[in-house]
Amino acid sequence: MNQESRIITPDQLNRRSFLRRTGGLLGGAAIATALDPSQFAHGAATSEELKIALIGCGGRGSGAANQALSTFGQGPVKLVAMADAFDDRLKGSLNNLKNQHKDRVDVKPENQFIGFDAYKKAIAAADVVILATPPGFRPMQFEEAIKQGKHVFMEKPVATDMPGVRTVLAAAAEAKKKGLKVGVGLQRHHQKGYIETMKRLQDGAIGDITSMRAYWNGATPWLKKRADLEKAAGRKLTEMEYQMRNWYYFTWICGDHICEQHIHNLDVINWLKKGAPVKANGMGGCEVRKGQDYGEIFDHHAVEFEYEDGSRCFSQCRHIVGCWNSVSEHAVGTKGKSDISRHTINPFGDGEGWRHKNEGDKDPYQQEHDDLFDAIRNNKDYNEAEYGAMSSATAILGRMATYSGREVEMAKALKEAPSIFPPTLAWDADMPVKPGADGMYPRAIPGTWKPY
Ligand SMILES: NC(=O)c1ccc[n+]([C@@H]2O[C@H](COP(=O)([O-])OP(=O)(O)OC[C@H]3O[C@@H](n4cnc5c(N)ncnc54)[C@H](O)[C@@H]3O)[C@@H](O)[C@H]2O)c1
C-alpha cells in the first residue's frame, strides 16, 4: 500500500486510524493541513493500545512512564520507544520499568535511541510522548512531537528562556488545531486539595485578593562533580557532556532553580490570578553555594511580581542549608487569608474557617496521567501547554529580574529577550558558557547583566 492509498476520507476516520495517523505513519503535520481539525473528534476506544515513548529516561521520566503505564485500567498501554542523551541512563530506566510493568514494556533494541536527535525517532514510534529531559530541550522536542501529530505529557518547566516559551506557545496552538492532548507536569492542578481551595478562592471566599506569597526555600539538590564523572568515564569530558550530566547548575539547560523548582509555587499564584504577571523586580545571588561544580546559577532569588490589577506576589526561593525553609503558597484578600498549600481558608474576624480534608486523595502524579489518558481516549479538550508556558515565562521573568536587578516587563521580555540555548548541539560544541581561568563559571552580575 502506498502512502496516498492510506489517506482516508474524513468520514472513514475511525478511532484506530486517528491514532495511527496522529501516531506518525503518515506524519501528523501533513494530515493536519490536509484535513479539518474537527475530523480528529475521535478518542481511542478502551480496547485500543496506546503506544508510549519516553524521551529523557532519568528520575522523573521513569516515574512519569510508570504513571502512564499505570493507566492500563482505562485501556491497554505499552512503552515501545525510549530516547536519552546517554546510554547508561536509558538502560537503567528500561530495567526499572521492566520490573514494574513486565508485559507493558516492549522497547526493542531498534527502538532505543541515543544522542541529540534520538527524540525524533522515539516520537515517530508512539501515539503518546513523555518529554522529561532537562527543560532546556523541551521547546524543540515539544515542537517536534506536535509536528509529528503526537499527544504529549511534558514535564515542567517547559522552557528556560523566552524564545523557548514562544516556541511552546506556537506548538500549543498547533496542538489545539490538531486536536492533540497535552499534559504538563504541574501536578498541583490535579491535586484535590489545591483544586478545592482554588475553587473557593476564585468564588470570593476571601474577597478580592490583595497580595500573595510563594516560597521554595529548601535544601540544595544533587550535584555531579566533574572529577567524579571523569573518574567514572575514565577520560576527560567535553564541556557539553559535563554540563548535560551536571545540568542543574547551568541556566541554558535548567533555567536556574527559580525556574526548575519554584515554578510550582509561581504557577499556583498564576492559577489563582488566572494569568501571568506583567512585571517583576528582584534581587538574588550566590552567597554560600560556591565552587566550580556549582556552575552559574544563584543560590537565592527574591522577586516581587506585579499582576495586571496591581496586586503583587512576593516570592522567595533559596538553596542554602540551615535557613528558614518553606515550600508553600499563600493569599490575602479583603475578607480573609488562605494557606493555599495547606488547603486552608480563614476569614478575618469571627467567621468559621475551612480546611480540605484529605480522605485518600489520589497521588497527583498519577492523577495527571489518568486525566491525560482519559482525555485521549474520550477525545476531551485537554491542553495544559499554554499555562505551562506562561508559568515557565513567569519563572524566567523572575530570574531575569534577579540577574539584572532591574524591573523587567513580561511583554517586552517575551518579545525581545534573547535565546540562551547553545547554537550548536554536539558533544564537542563550543559552549556559550565556559569556565574562566580559575575554573569558575561567570555568574550574572546585577546592575550589569542585561535582560533584553
Ligand atoms: N513535576 C515534578 O514534580 C518534577 C519532579 C522532578 C523533576 N521534574 C522535571 O523533570 C525533568 C527531568 O528531571 P529529572 O529529575 O528526571 O532529571 P534527570 O537528570 O534524572 O533526567 C533527565 C534525563 O534526560 C536525559 N537527557 C538530557 N538531555 C537529553 C536530550 N537532549 N535528549 C534526550 N535525553 C536527554 C538525561 O541523560 C537524563 O537521563 C526536569 O524538567 C525537572 O524539572 C519534575
PDBQT file of the ligand as one rigid body, heavy atoms in Angstrom, charges set to zero:
ROOT
HETATM    1  N1  LIG A 501       6.747  17.637  38.373  1.00  0.00    +0.000 N 
HETATM    2  C1  LIG A 501       7.646  17.397  39.300  1.00  0.00    +0.000 C 
HETATM    3  O1  LIG A 501       7.358  17.424  40.498  1.00  0.00    +0.000 OA
HETATM    4  C2  LIG A 501       9.049  17.084  38.893  1.00  0.00    +0.000 A 
HETATM    5  C3  LIG A 501       9.892  16.400  39.771  1.00  0.00    +0.000 A 
HETATM    6  C4  LIG A 501      11.196  16.129  39.360  1.00  0.00    +0.000 A 
HETATM    7  C5  LIG A 501      11.636  16.550  38.123  1.00  0.00    +0.000 A 
HETATM    8  N2  LIG A 501      10.774  17.221  37.291  1.00  0.00    +0.000 N 
HETATM    9  C6  LIG A 501      11.243  17.697  35.974  1.00  0.00    +0.000 C 
HETATM   10  O2  LIG A 501      11.547  16.592  35.145  1.00  0.00    +0.000 OA
HETATM   11  C7  LIG A 501      12.625  16.921  34.266  1.00  0.00    +0.000 C 
HETATM   12  C8  LIG A 501      13.723  15.881  34.401  1.00  0.00    +0.000 C 
HETATM   13  O3  LIG A 501      14.203  15.888  35.725  1.00  0.00    +0.000 OA
HETATM   14  P1  LIG A 501      14.898  14.598  36.379  1.00  0.00    +0.000 P 
HETATM   15  O4  LIG A 501      14.973  14.850  37.807  1.00  0.00    +0.000 OA
HETATM   16  O5  LIG A 501      14.239  13.379  35.868  1.00  0.00    +0.000 OA
HETATM   17  O6  LIG A 501      16.360  14.705  35.745  1.00  0.00    +0.000 OA
HETATM   18  P2  LIG A 501      17.350  13.511  35.382  1.00  0.00    +0.000 P 
HETATM   19  O7  LIG A 501      18.695  14.091  35.201  1.00  0.00    +0.000 OA
HETATM   20  O8  LIG A 501      17.180  12.395  36.354  1.00  0.00    +0.000 OA
HETATM   21  O9  LIG A 501      16.788  13.002  33.975  1.00  0.00    +0.000 OA
HETATM   22  C9  LIG A 501      16.933  13.698  32.775  1.00  0.00    +0.000 C 
HETATM   23  C10 LIG A 501      17.269  12.686  31.691  1.00  0.00    +0.000 C 
HETATM   24  O10 LIG A 501      17.262  13.343  30.417  1.00  0.00    +0.000 OA
HETATM   25  C11 LIG A 501      18.391  12.900  29.679  1.00  0.00    +0.000 C 
HETATM   26  N3  LIG A 501      18.718  13.898  28.659  1.00  0.00    +0.000 N 
HETATM   27  C12 LIG A 501      19.425  15.042  28.797  1.00  0.00    +0.000 A 
HETATM   28  N4  LIG A 501      19.442  15.720  27.630  1.00  0.00    +0.000 NA
HETATM   29  C13 LIG A 501      18.735  14.975  26.737  1.00  0.00    +0.000 A 
HETATM   30  C14 LIG A 501      18.405  15.139  25.371  1.00  0.00    +0.000 A 
HETATM   31  N5  LIG A 501      18.796  16.221  24.679  1.00  0.00    +0.000 N 
HETATM   32  N6  LIG A 501      17.690  14.171  24.757  1.00  0.00    +0.000 NA
HETATM   33  C15 LIG A 501      17.314  13.060  25.432  1.00  0.00    +0.000 A 
HETATM   34  N7  LIG A 501      17.609  12.850  26.736  1.00  0.00    +0.000 NA
HETATM   35  C16 LIG A 501      18.291  13.803  27.388  1.00  0.00    +0.000 A 
HETATM   36  C17 LIG A 501      19.464  12.714  30.740  1.00  0.00    +0.000 C 
HETATM   37  O11 LIG A 501      20.541  11.923  30.302  1.00  0.00    +0.000 OA
HETATM   38  C18 LIG A 501      18.663  12.071  31.868  1.00  0.00    +0.000 C 
HETATM   39  O12 LIG A 501      18.599  10.689  31.731  1.00  0.00    +0.000 OA
HETATM   40  C19 LIG A 501      13.046  18.332  34.651  1.00  0.00    +0.000 C 
HETATM   41  O13 LIG A 501      12.439  19.269  33.820  1.00  0.00    +0.000 OA
HETATM   42  C20 LIG A 501      12.526  18.503  36.052  1.00  0.00    +0.000 C 
HETATM   43  O14 LIG A 501      12.234  19.847  36.378  1.00  0.00    +0.000 OA
HETATM   44  C21 LIG A 501       9.503  17.462  37.657  1.00  0.00    +0.000 A 
ENDROOT
TORSDOF 0
